[in-house]
Amino acid sequence: MSEKPISRFPIPDINALPEDIKTVILEVQEKSGFIPNVFLALAHRPDEFRAFFAYHDALMEKESGLTKGEREMIVVATSSANQCIYCVVAHGAILRIREKNPLIADQIAANYRKADITPRQKAMLDFAIKVSQQAYEVDDADYELLRGHGFSDEDIWDIGAVSAFFGLSNRMVNLTSMRTNDEFYLLGRLPKEKK
């Protein structure tokens, strides 16, 4: 484990947090075996913690025309474009697990255009990057291209919303110098040992 600080800002004592936030953090720890630093760093501001994770879950956990793996692809590609180490590494781990593919996250982070993904997914990521980097240029032609790949207007909203939300996340991570948990680096890279 790293000795470097989790954030430039104070990390609250878990036991001093509001009960709802403490419960969320402990549930995540129980499920994953560690506490992702984003939970600790954002707990510095409880109201913003609640709003952030409510929107995160609304985007990332709902039923949609996008798979959970495709949503993680968007996070990894846009976070790479925004130079956000935390989100590339953490969501890269989630992507590897969701897709059961130890190579996919690194490919997408380095250059999604050359990754082993479908043309539909490349079109999705082209649009996500455009929303992330040049949203002012989004126009009808972008929608038509995505519809040609089978995306509905609701799917297009989801692609853009995930990209935009992680633009916020990437900027907050960089603002706070949030450190990535060491545990994320190896998740989903090797098959689980059979017990």
Secondary structure, 3 states (H helix, E strand, C coil): CCCCCCCCCCCCCHHHCCHHHHHHHHHHHHHHCCCCHHHHHHCCCHHHHHHHHHHHHHHHCCCCCCCHHHHHHHHHHHHHHCCCHHHHHHHHHHHHHHHCCCCHHHHHHHHHHHCCCCHHHHHHHHHHHHHHHHHHHCCHHHHHHHHHCCCCHHHHHHHHHHHHHHHHHHHHHHHHCCCCCHHHHCCCCCCCCCC
